[in-house]
Amino acid sequence: RVQTHLQSVARACQGEPDNGLRPPAVPRPAFDLMLGNSQAMRRIYQLIARVAPTDATVLIVGESGTGKELIAQTIHARSRRHRGPLVPINCGAIPENLIESELFGHEKGAFTGASQMRRGVFERAHGGTLFLDEISEMPADLQVRLLRALETNKITRVGGEKEIPIDTRIIAATNRPPEQAVAQGKLREDLLYRLAVFPIHVPPLRHRDDDVELLAHHFLAVFNKSQGRAKRFHPLALQRLRAHPWPGNVRQLRNAIHRAYILADAEIGPDDLPPPTTAANKPIHGELRFPLGSPLADIERQMILATLEHFKGDKRRTAKTLGVSLKTLYNRLNAYRVNNGSSAAQRVGASRAGLM
């Protein structure tokens, strides 16, 4: 019976009828342009597959370097608009006095230097997709015009009066938490609601389980192919890669592998890579990471000081958040102050954290 089952599975893998039996599911490490096999990334793939065939507006939220533009490219490639253009624009990289023209275009003579009519990205993306990266960096007055364009599907060039119909799908992205961007006045609340028809939250690399090693091998293979080499990782190098917090996410990982590739001969060792996380831990997007084997006392100290700094020295809120009494918190802070007393630099740091 077991042999029959195995033969049936083998036939199914070769495209033959399986008489109701299917081969075991094999995890897919890649999804079009994207790479990753963690549970978090598989969820992203599911969301992309659902939204891509529609014309729904998508808001991609994630830290810098997580691959937001790759997600936009994948959505476009899987959409009914894939034969149309995908036009990206980084709203934070264009000077404020030029971004309006870049978005909506301008008529000849609209301003000094406008020697001819120019179409903006909305028109250039007609029939396709417009990717508005770092949307929260767009000036507030232009956010009003953008909102109107999204609601009416019409734009007016700078210096013009005629309304021009547009047929463009919008995908926006931001590296700020949207609610935080609204609270800070970086993003209009009504524009957020209009953009976030289908939000996709991209996990940072530190939340992607074993994807670090998968990505590292991928980048190494890319560099090997381009150079005609066959370099490899030492096991300790892979261990260091897994332990690193990667605050710059996939972009930082790729750059680190590239640098290590240049430094190494036949094998990339741990010394070719960024140093491991040290005790001087710093919060990254509201999180602290600790290497396995870190002393509990050191973890507690860093957590208390980081939380106190987060609450701008408010000891009551810090104690309440950490679930300890105010007296316990004061005892810990006094101990840290005594232990740090011999170092002038540490005394300055303690003062900034509200310890002195």
Secondary structure, 3 states (H helix, E strand, C coil): CHHHHHHHHHHHHCCCCCCCCCCCCCCCCEECCEECCCHHHHHHHHHHHHHCCCCCCEEEECCCCCCHHHHHHHHHHCCCCCCCCEEEEECCCCCHHHHHHHHHCECCCCCCCCCCCECCHHHHCCCCEEEEECHHHCCHHHHHHHHHHHHHCEEECECCCCEEECCCEEEEEECCCHHHHHHCCCCCHHHHHHHCCEEEECCCHHHCCCHHHHHHHHHHHHHHHHHCCCCEECHHHHHHHHHCCCCCHHHHHHHHHHHHHHHCCCEECHHHCCCCCCCCCCCECCECCCCCCCCHHHHHHHHHHHHHHHCCCCHHHHHHHHCCCHHHHHHHHHHHHHHCCCCHHHHHHHHHCCCC
